[in-house]
Amino acid sequence: MIEFNLRSPSITAQFGTSLGSVCEPGDIICLGGDLGAGKTSLAQHIAVGVGIDPQEYITSPTFAIVHEYQGRLPLYHMDFYRLSSSIEVIELGLDEYFYRSGLTVIEWYENALDILPSNSLLIDLEVVAQNRRRAMCHVLSNAWKTKLAAVTVLLDNQRD
């Protein structure tokens, strides 16, 4: 596990933007954590890093389940909050997005953990204080270890 201490909303924004900037076609980022932990906010910053116009408002797809956006990579933003199991994900055909040439970002991934591909990055957000979060990154592939090392360098350079 690789942990990031997100000490402020601006550090959280930098983390998300840096994360989005290192993504490649076929990557999957899964966001977990309690209500209000910042999953949608982090997804918005990841979208900026993927090259989606910052003026385009990235909303939580809680009711639509999936929203698509165009940037350097297509972004498939999903929310599995209203789904009860991976069977529903498969029945709705949402698992097909995992194998497309864009970036898939899933909120409430816990509801489909058993069908996530091995190239997924699992990020659990924890509220530490009002404006502070802890991002615990569970890395399932060496590719994500390399990308998270690059994110660390980007964050260190932005703090200077």
Secondary structure, DSSP 4 states (H G I P E B T S, - for coil): -EEEEE-SHHHHHHHHHHHHHT--TT-EEEEE-STTSSHHHHHHHHHHHTT--TTS-----TTTSEEEE-SSS-EEEEE-TT--SHHHHHHTTGGGGGGSSSEEEEESGGGGGGG--TTEEEEEEEEEETTEEEEEEEE-SHHHHHHHHHHHHHHHHHH-
